[in-house]
Amino acid sequence: MTPTSASTAVRTSPEVLVVDAAHILRRTRELVAPALARAIGGLHPWVGEMAGYALGRCEVGGAPAAHSAGKGVRQALAVLGAEAAGAPAEAGVPAAVAVELVHTFSLLHDDIMDGDAMRRGRPAVWAAYGTGPAVLAGDALFALAVETLAATPATPRLAGAVRQLTAALSDLVRGQADDLLFAHRPWTGPEAVSAAEYATMAEHKTGALLGCAPALGAQLAGAPHRTVAALDRAGRHLGVAFQIADDVLGIWGDPAVTGKPVHSDLRQGKKTFPVLAALDASGGSALAELLASRAALDDTTVRLAVALVEQAGGRGAALREARRHLAAADGLLAGAGLAPRAVEDLRTLLSSLAHRVI
């Protein structure tokens, strides 16, 4: 398949998109794997084992894993960013390792903060090793990501690449802080979380790294600043769409597929887009009354809340908003003057991610 736009790709059958995206992800994972293994191998053995477990490379105790290592979307975006700038794929490998390490660090700490005991269908690192060790492993991955990028053979763009990564890290922390604080704000009234606040949180928490990944690959490849900026903006739009999709899966997804318990966001009072959209709708009063009536939802009330979100149009509104951000990302890719083949691959990935729920 050689889609000419994201909208064209989205009309392609999901089965074809899955196959094409899987090929891209496999190609980039195989390219990045040796460098990622070398980086992890330099850690303290115990910390390295936890990192390997988080990456799906081993089981508790260090035995080789029979478990999926995850899709590797961010490392793929970094490699494609370098290719989009006209460089060989290898030019994006340091960026790919750095963003994969940052992403893994963020998941370790995110699971602790959210109390999620499962990740990708098996115990989260904190549940398998303990909270303290998981924090330590996350800190080590954070430091290793910056060290890996800084140790890249010097190029005129290296300093800018390090600044790009650290800025994305700052945005990620800012977004996570807002996400945690949102849970303590009321569902309705003047202190309620607005759609604009949600979008800013999602861009920082999820979009910053998805934007940094292709931009970092392009930066190391020597791309013009306008190209780097366009890739960063496209990835940030993708991140908002990705976060909204994650919200939808958190309510209506299959735990056997997502690897995480369903409805945990609702139980924790997290302000997700489908719920916020439903509360803004004309039919959201019953939902608002239910959410305001109790601090925690039991099995019966959480099922009722899900039904009310759907009836008020929250799911449909979330899908429309995700599509809007995907279209914005596609427009930025179209106008960035990138290498055509890499743009095709970027759009294939974008569309396959859309088909998670859209």
TAGIDA-V356923 format. One record per pair of residues at least 12 apart in sequence whose C-alpha atoms are under 10 Angstrom apart, sorted by the first residue. I is the first residue (numbers start at 1). J is the second residue. Records with the same first field share a line. If there is no record, write none. Layout:
I = J  J
//
This chain:
1 = 16  17  19  20  344  345  348
2 = 20  340  341  343  344  345  347  348
3 = 341  343  344  345  347  348  351
4 = 334  340  343  344  347  348
5 = 327  330  331  333  334  343  344  347  348  351
6 = 326  327  328  329  330  331  333  334  344  346  347  348  349  350  351  352  354
7 = 323  326  327  330  347  351
8 = 347  348  351
9 = 344  347  348  349  350  351  352
10 = 347  348  350  351  352  353  354  355  358
11 = 351
12 = 348  351  352
13 = 352  355
14 = 351  352  354  355  356
15 = 352  355
16 = 348  352
17 = 348  349  350  351  352  353  355
18 = 348  349  351  352  353  355  356
19 = 352
20 = 345  348  349  352
21 = 71  73  345  346  347  348  349  350  351  352  353
22 = 71  348  349  352
23 = 345
24 = 73  76  77  80  345  346  348  349
25 = 70  71  72  73  74  75  76  77  345  349
26 = 71  72  76
27 = 76  79
28 = 72  73  75  76  77  78  79  80  89  90  92  93  96
29 = 69  70  71  72  73  75  76  79  93  96
31 = 75  76  79  89  90  92  93  96
32 = 72  75  76  79  89  90  92  93  94  95  96  97  100
33 = 75  93  96  97
34 = 93  97
35 = 93  94  96  97  148
36 = 55  93  94  96  97  98  100  101  148
37 = 52  57  97
39 = 97  98  101  141  144  145  147  148
40 = 52  55  97  101  140  141  144
42 = 144
43 = 137  140  141  144
44 = 137  140
45 = 62
46 = 61  62  133  137
47 = 133  134  136  137  138  139  140  141
48 = 62  137  140  141
49 = 61  62  63  137
50 = 62  108  125  126  128  129  133  134  136  137  138
51 = 101  104  105  108  125  134  137  138  140  141
52 = 64  65  69
53 = 65  67  69  124  125  128
54 = 69  70  104  105  107  108  119  120  123  124  125  126  134  137  138
55 = 67  68  69  70  72  100  101  104
56 = 68  69  70  120
57 = 69  70
59 = 128
60 = 125  128  129
67 = 120  121  122
68 = 120  121
69 = 120
70 = 120
72 = 96  99  100  103
73 = 96  99  100  210  213  349  350  353
74 = 95  96  97  98  99  100  101  102  103  209  210  211  212  213  214  235
75 = 92  93  94  95  96  97  98  99  100  101  103  210  213  214  217
76 = 89  92  93  95  96  99  100  213  214  217  345  346  349
77 = 92  95  96  99  210  211  212  213  214  215  216  217  218  231  235  342  345  346  349  350
78 = 91  92  93  94  95  96  97  98  99  100  210  211  212  213  214  215  216  217  218  219  220
79 = 91  92  93  94  95  96  97  213  214  215  216  217  218  221  342
80 = 92  93  96  213  214  215  217  218  339  341  342  343  344  345  346
81 = 95  96  212  213  214  215  216  217  218  219  220  221  223  227  228  231  232  338  339  342  343  346
82 = 95  96  213  214  215  216  217  218  219  220  221  222  223  338  339  342
83 = 214  217  218  221  338  339  340  341  342  343  345
84 = 214  215  217  218  221  223  227  231  333  336  337  338  339  340  341  342  343  344  345  346
85 = 214  215  217  218  219  220  221  222  223  224  227  228  336  337  338  339  340  342  343
86 = 218  221  222  223  338  339  340  341  342
87 = 217  218  220  221  222  223  339
88 = 221
89 = 217  221  342
90 = 217  221
91 = 217  218  219  220  221  222
92 = 213  214  215  216  217  218  219  220  221
93 = 149  152  217  220
94 = 145  148  149  150  151  152  153  216  217  220
95 = 145  146  148  149  152  161  162  165  212  213  214  215  216  217  218  219  220
96 = 145  149  213  214  216  217
97 = 144  145  146  148  149  213
98 = 141  142  143  144  145  146  147  148  149  150  162  165  213  216
99 = 142  145  146  149  165  168  169  209  210  212  213  214  216
100 = 141  145  209  213
101 = 138  140  141  142  143  144  145  146  148
102 = 138  139  141  142  143  144  145  146  165  168  169  172  209
103 = 138  141  142  145  169  172  206  209  210
104 = 137  138  141  142
105 = 134  135  136  137  138  139  140  141  142  143  144  145
106 = 138  139  141  142  169  172  173  176  205  206
107 = 119  124  125  138
108 = 124  125  126  131  134  135  136  137  138  139  141
109 = 125  126  131  134  135  136  137  138  139  176
110 = 138  176
111 = 124  125  126  127  131  134
112 = 124  125  126  127  130  131  132  134  135
113 = 176  180
114 = 180  264  265  268  270
115 = 127  264  268
116 = 260  261  264  265
117 = 260  261
118 = 255  259  260  261
119 = 258  259  260  261
120 = 255  256  257  258  259  260
121 = 255  256  257  258  259  260  261
122 = 259  260
123 = 259  260
124 = 260
125 = 137  138
142 = 169
145 = 162  165  166
146 = 162  163  165  166  169
147 = 162
148 = 162
149 = 161  162  165  216  220
150 = 162
152 = 220
154 = 220
155 = 219  220  221  222
156 = 219  220  222
157 = 216  218  219  220  221  222  223
158 = 216  219  220  221  222
159 = 219  220
160 = 216  219  220
161 = 212  215  216  217  218  219  220
162 = 216  219  220
163 = 216
164 = 208  209  211  212  213  215  216  219  232
165 = 208  209  212  213  215  216
166 = 212
167 = 208  209  212
168 = 204  205  206  207  208  209  210  211  212  213  232
169 = 204  205  208  209  212
170 = 204  205  208
171 = 200  201  203  204  205  206  207  208  209
172 = 201  202  203  204  205  206  207  208  209
173 = 204  205  208
174 = 200  201  204  205
175 = 198  199  200  201  202  203  204  205  206  207  208
176 = 201  202  204  205  206
177 = 201  204  205
178 = 197  198  200  201  202  204  205
179 = 197  198  201  202  204  205  270  271  272
180 = 269  270  271
181 = 270  271
182 = 197  198  201  269  270  271  272
183 = 265  266  268  269  270  271  272
184 = 268  269  270  271
185 = 269  270  271
186 = 269  271  288  291  292
187 = 269  270  271  275  276  279  287  288  289  291  292
188 = 276  279  280  285  288  289  291  292
192 = 271  276
193 = 271  272  276
194 = 271  273  276  277  280
195 = 271  272  273  276  277  280
198 = 240  244  271  272  273  276
199 = 237  239  240  241  243  244  273
200 = 240
201 = 240  243
202 = 236  237  239  240  241  242  243  244  272  273
203 = 233  235  236  237  238  239  240  241  242  243
204 = 236  239  240
205 = 236  239  240  243
206 = 235  236  237  238  239  240  241  242  243  244
207 = 232  233  234  235  236  237  238  239  240  241  242  243
208 = 232  233  235  236  237  238  239  240
209 = 232  235  236  239
210 = 231  232  233  234  235  236  237  238  239  240  242
211 = 228  229  230  231  232  233  234  235  236  237  238  239
212 = 228  229  231  232  233  234  235  236
213 = 231  232  235
214 = 228  229  230  231  232  234  235  346
215 = 227  228  229  230  231  232  233  234  235
216 = 228  229  231  232
217 = 231
218 = 231  232  338
223 = 338
226 = 336  337
227 = 332  333  335  336  337  338
228 = 336
229 = 332  336
230 = 329  331  332  333  334  335  336  337
231 = 329  332  333  336  338
232 = 329  332
233 = 328  329  332  333
234 = 325  326  327  328  329  330  331  332  333  336
235 = 325  326  328  329  330  332  333  350
236 = 325  326  328  329
237 = 322  324  325  326  327  328  329  330  332
238 = 322  323  324  325  326  327  328  329  330  350  353  354
239 = 322  325  326  329
240 = 321  322  324  325  326
241 = 318  319  320  321  322  323  324  325  326  327  329  350  353  354
242 = 322  325  326  350  353  354  356  357
243 = 272  273  322
244 = 272  273  274  315  318  319  321  322  323  325  357
245 = 273  274  315  318  319  321  322  323  353  354  355  356  357  358
246 = 258  272  273  356  357
247 = 263  265  266  270  271  272  273  274  275  315  318
248 = 263  272  273  274  275  314  315  316  318  319  356  357  358
249 = 262  263  356  357
250 = 262  263  264  265  266  272
251 = 263  264  265  266  272  274  275  302  303  305  306  309  315
252 = 306  310  315  357
253 = 356  357
263 = 297  299  302  303  305  306
264 = 297  302
266 = 291  296  297  302  303  305  306
267 = 295  296  297  298  299  301  302
268 = 295  296  297
269 = 291  295  296  297
272 = 314  318
273 = 314  315  317  318  319  321  322
274 = 306  309  310  312  313  314  315  316  317  318  319  321
275 = 287  288  305  306  308  309  310  312  313  314  315  317  318
276 = 288  309  314  317  318
277 = 309  312  313  314  315  316  317  318  321
278 = 308  309  310  311  312  313  314  315  316  317  318
279 = 291  308  309  312  313  314
280 = 312  313  314
281 = 309  311  312  313  314  317
282 = 312  313
283 = 308  309  311  312  313  314
284 = 308  309  310  311  312  313  314
285 = 308  312
286 = 305  308  309  312
287 = 304  305  306  307  308  309  311  312
288 = 305  308  309
290 = 302  304  305  308
291 = 305
316 = 358
318 = 358
319 = 354  357  358
320 = 358
322 = 354  357  358
323 = 354  358
326 = 347  350  351  353  354
327 = 350
329 = 347  350
330 = 343  346  347  350  351
333 = 346  347
334 = 347
//
